[in-house]
Amino acid sequence: MATTDRYPRQATTLALAHALSAAERGLAVIPLSRTKLPALRSPHRDDPTAPPCHGACGRPGHGVYDASTDPARIRELFAAAPWSTGYGIACGLPPHHLVGVDLDTKSGTDSTTALRELALRHLFTIPPTVVVLTPSGGRHLWLTGPPDVVVPNSAGRLAPGIDIRGAGGYLVGPGSRTEHGVYATAPGTAHLVPAPCPRSLLRLLLPPPRVTSPRAGGAHGRGLVQFVLAAHRGQRNTRLYWAACRAYEDGIGDALSDALVDAAVRTGLTPREARSTLSSAARMTHPHGPALPHRHPDPDKPQ
């Protein structure tokens, strides 16, 4: 019995050490249980009427929203969860804006081959990066995304057996012990830093632009969205403004706005910048506002 009692303490101490080491590299962490779930339960679990809370209450137990790089805070979290045997690394947070590509081997899926086929089809190569081996034989590839692009979590959307860990998600950190074994860094990758996600792959990870009305879903609306998606650096804001003006002039601006914002974000603008540009276009084309100048902005002129 003494051995059984001692083992969790040793596992927690080891997990904490690994978590602190990850935090030194700028990776925000939380303690995990042997089931790979956050070790601390929600403080609101017994109150079904409680509004959604992402940690504003100041108490721990909010999953990935507890993630921190502060050593003192990390020690507090592990002290509150002495049964934890691993740690999770929050994705999508600065400075790395981590994106995890989870290559699973369950249910007979060949996720490695699926990723290779995607790479050939879309002309990208996974650069040398951190790779974590899972107890089930899978792999986690660590990549980084642009700071102003939000990569969502997904399961099997890219291909069977390929899950994506993005904003609001987490990866099980190397050195964590679970019910099925230990996560470990693949040989030769421990010294690497997470590599930038290839642009072609990044496009696949982002949701397609939304078109929210039948009229906006016509060829004209789709053409305006594609026009924005084709923007290069220096053209992004100008192209978005030009497309938004055309959309508002044609009466589809409100219906197409979400799709235009999504397209602009995929080219590298922030959501705030894109919304601001759409607001400017809406004001300029409003029937009771000032008329557009006769000569439209040149969409290919760098800004």
C-alpha positions in Angstrom: 0.0 0.0 0.0 2.9 2.3 0.8 4.2 1.8 -2.8 0.8 2.6 -4.3 0.6 5.8 -2.2 4.1 6.8 -3.1 3.8 6.3 -6.9 1.2 9.1 -7.5 3.4 11.5 -5.6 6.4 10.6 -7.7 4.4 10.8 -10.9 3.0 14.2 -9.9 6.5 15.5 -9.0 7.8 14.3 -12.4 4.8 15.8 -14.3 5.3 19.1 -12.5 9.0 19.2 -13.4 8.2 18.5 -17.1 5.5 21.2 -17.0 7.8 23.8 -15.5 10.4 23.0 -18.2 7.7 23.5 -20.9 6.7 26.8 -19.3 10.3 28.0 -19.5 10.0 27.6 -23.3 6.9 29.8 -23.3 4.3 27.0 -23.3 1.3 27.5 -21.1 0.4 24.3 -19.1 -2.2 22.7 -16.9 -2.2 19.5 -14.8 -3.8 16.4 -16.3 -5.1 13.2 -14.7 -4.2 9.7 -15.9 -7.2 9.9 -18.2 -5.6 12.9 -20.1 -8.4 15.2 -18.8 -7.8 18.4 -16.8 -7.0 17.3 -13.3 -9.1 20.0 -11.6 -12.9 19.9 -11.8 -14.9 23.0 -12.5 -15.8 25.0 -9.4 -19.2 25.5 -11.0 -20.1 21.9 -11.6 -22.8 21.8 -8.8 -24.5 24.9 -10.1 -26.4 24.2 -13.3 -27.6 27.8 -13.5 -24.0 29.2 -13.4 -23.1 31.2 -16.6 -20.2 30.1 -18.7 -16.9 31.0 -16.9 -13.4 30.9 -18.4 -11.7 31.6 -15.1 -13.0 35.1 -14.4 -14.1 33.9 -11.0 -10.5 33.5 -10.0 -10.7 29.9 -9.0 -9.0 27.0 -10.7 -10.8 24.3 -12.6 -11.5 25.9 -16.0 -9.5 23.5 -18.1 -7.3 25.0 -20.7 -8.3 28.5 -19.5 -6.2 27.8 -16.4 -3.1 27.4 -18.5 -0.1 29.5 -17.4 3.6 30.0 -17.9 4.0 31.4 -14.4 6.0 28.9 -12.2 4.3 30.0 -9.0 0.8 29.6 -10.6 1.8 26.2 -12.1 2.9 24.9 -8.7 -0.4 26.1 -7.2 -2.4 24.2 -9.8 -0.4 21.0 -9.2 -0.6 21.4 -5.5 -4.4 21.6 -5.9 -4.4 18.4 -7.9 -1.9 16.0 -6.2 -3.4 13.1 -8.3 -2.2 14.6 -11.6 0.3 12.5 -13.5 0.7 14.6 -16.6 0.3 18.1 -18.1 -1.4 19.7 -21.0 0.0 22.4 -23.3 -2.5 25.0 -24.4 -2.6 25.6 -28.1 -3.1 28.9 -29.9 -1.5 31.1 -27.2 1.4 33.5 -27.6 4.3 33.4 -28.1 4.2 30.2 -30.1 0.5 30.0 -31.2 0.9 26.3 -31.1 -1.1 24.1 -33.6 -1.0 20.4 -32.9 -1.5 17.8 -35.7 -2.6 14.6 -33.9 -1.9 11.5 -36.1 -3.9 8.7 -34.6 -3.6 5.0 -35.1 -6.9 3.9 -33.6 -9.6 2.0 -35.6 -7.0 0.9 -38.2 -6.6 4.4 -39.7 -3.3 5.2 -41.5 -3.1 8.8 -40.6 0.5 9.1 -41.7 -0.3 8.0 -45.2 -3.3 10.3 -45.2 -1.1 13.3 -44.3 1.5 12.4 -46.9 -1.3 12.2 -49.6 -2.6 15.6 -48.5 1.0 17.0 -48.7 1.4 15.7 -52.2 -2.0 17.0 -53.3 -1.7 20.5 -51.8 2.1 20.9 -52.3 3.4 21.3 -48.8 6.1 19.7 -46.7 6.1 19.3 -42.9 9.3 21.0 -41.8 11.5 19.5 -39.0 9.7 20.2 -35.8 8.9 18.8 -32.4 7.3 15.3 -32.5 5.7 13.6 -29.5 5.1 9.9 -29.5 1.9 8.7 -27.9 1.5 5.4 -26.0 -0.9 4.1 -28.7 1.7 4.5 -31.4 0.4 7.8 -32.7 2.3 11.1 -33.1 1.8 14.7 -32.3 3.4 17.2 -34.7 3.9 20.7 -33.1 3.6 23.6 -35.5 3.0 27.3 -35.0 0.4 29.5 -36.6 0.3 33.3 -37.4 -0.5 35.4 -34.3 -3.7 36.9 -35.9 -5.2 33.6 -37.3 -7.4 31.4 -35.1 -7.0 27.8 -36.0 -10.0 25.8 -34.7 -10.0 22.3 -33.2 -11.2 19.5 -35.4 -11.5 15.8 -35.4 -11.2 13.9 -38.7 -12.1 16.8 -40.8 -8.8 17.0 -42.6 -8.6 13.2 -43.1 -9.6 10.1 -41.0 -7.3 9.8 -38.0 -6.0 13.3 -38.2 -7.2 15.6 -35.4 -6.2 19.2 -35.0 -5.6 20.9 -31.7 -6.0 24.7 -32.0 -7.3 27.6 -30.0 -9.1 26.3 -26.9 -7.5 22.9 -27.2 -4.4 21.3 -25.6 -1.8 18.6 -26.3 -0.6 16.1 -23.7 3.0 17.1 -22.9 6.0 14.8 -23.3 6.8 13.1 -20.0 3.1 12.8 -19.0 2.0 9.4 -17.7 -1.5 8.2 -18.6 -3.5 5.0 -18.1 -1.9 3.6 -21.3 1.7 4.7 -20.9 4.1 7.6 -21.2 4.2 10.4 -23.8 7.8 11.0 -25.1 9.6 13.3 -27.5 10.6 11.5 -30.6 14.4 11.0 -30.9 16.2 13.9 -32.6 13.3 16.4 -32.1 13.6 17.4 -28.5 16.1 20.2 -29.3 13.8 21.7 -32.0 11.4 24.5 -31.7 7.9 24.2 -33.2 8.1 25.0 -36.9 5.8 27.4 -38.8 2.7 25.6 -40.3 3.0 25.5 -44.1 0.6 28.0 -45.7 -1.1 25.4 -47.9 -1.7 23.3 -44.8 -2.9 26.3 -42.8 -5.5 27.0 -45.4 -6.8 23.5 -45.0 -7.1 23.9 -41.2 -9.2 27.0 -41.4 -13.0 26.7 -42.0 -14.2 27.8 -45.4 -15.8 31.2 -45.7 -19.4 31.2 -44.6 -22.1 32.4 -47.1 -25.2 33.1 -45.1 -27.9 33.9 -47.7 -29.0 32.3 -51.0 -28.5 35.6 -52.8 -25.0 36.0 -51.3 -24.3 32.4 -52.3 -24.6 33.3 -56.0 -21.7 33.5 -58.4 -21.2 37.2 -57.8 -20.9 36.7 -54.0 -18.6 33.8 -54.4 -16.5 35.8 -56.8 -16.1 38.6 -54.4 -15.0 36.2 -51.6 -12.4 34.5 -54.0 -11.2 38.0 -54.9 -10.4 38.7 -51.3 -8.8 35.2 -50.8 -6.4 35.9 -53.7 -4.9 39.0 -52.0 -1.2 39.1 -51.3 0.6 41.1 -48.6 0.1 44.8 -49.3 -3.3 44.1 -51.1 -5.3 42.6 -48.4 -7.1 45.6 -46.9 -7.6 47.3 -50.3 -9.0 44.2 -51.9 -11.4 43.6 -49.0 -12.5 47.2 -49.1 -13.1 47.0 -52.9 -15.1 43.7 -52.6 -17.1 45.0 -49.6 -18.1 48.2 -51.5 -19.3 46.1 -54.5 -21.2 43.8 -52.1 -22.9 46.7 -50.3 -23.7 48.5 -53.7 -25.4 45.3 -54.9 -27.4 44.9 -51.7 -25.6 41.7 -50.4 -23.1 43.4 -48.1 -24.8 42.3 -44.8 -25.4 38.8 -46.0 -21.8 38.4 -47.3 -20.0 40.2 -44.4 -19.1 37.1 -42.4 -17.8 35.3 -45.5 -15.7 38.4 -46.5 -14.3 38.7 -42.9 -13.4 35.0 -42.9 -11.7 35.3 -46.2 -9.7 38.4 -45.1 -8.6 36.6 -41.9 -7.4 33.7 -44.0 -5.1 36.1 -45.9 -3.6 37.5 -42.7 -5.8 40.4 -41.5 -7.1 40.3 -38.0 -10.9 40.0 -37.4 -10.9 43.5 -36.0 -9.1 45.0 -39.0 -11.5 43.2 -41.4 -14.6 44.3 -39.5 -13.3 47.9 -39.5 -12.8 47.8 -43.3 -16.3 46.4 -43.8 -17.7 49.2 -41.6 -15.9 51.8 -43.7 -17.3 50.2 -46.9 -20.8 50.1 -45.5 -20.6 53.8 -44.5 -19.3 54.8 -47.9 -22.0 53.0 -49.8 -24.9 53.7 -47.5 -27.8 55.3 -49.4 -28.0 58.2 -47.0 -24.2 58.6 -46.7 -21.6 60.2 -48.9 -21.4 58.8 -52.4 -18.5 56.7 -53.6 -15.9 58.5 -55.7 -16.3 57.9 -59.4 -13.0 56.1 -59.6 -12.9 52.9 -57.4 -9.8 52.1 -55.4 -7.4 50.0 -57.4 -7.6 46.5 -55.8 -4.1 45.6 -56.9 -2.4 48.7 -55.6 -0.3 47.9 -52.4 -1.4 49.7 -49.2 
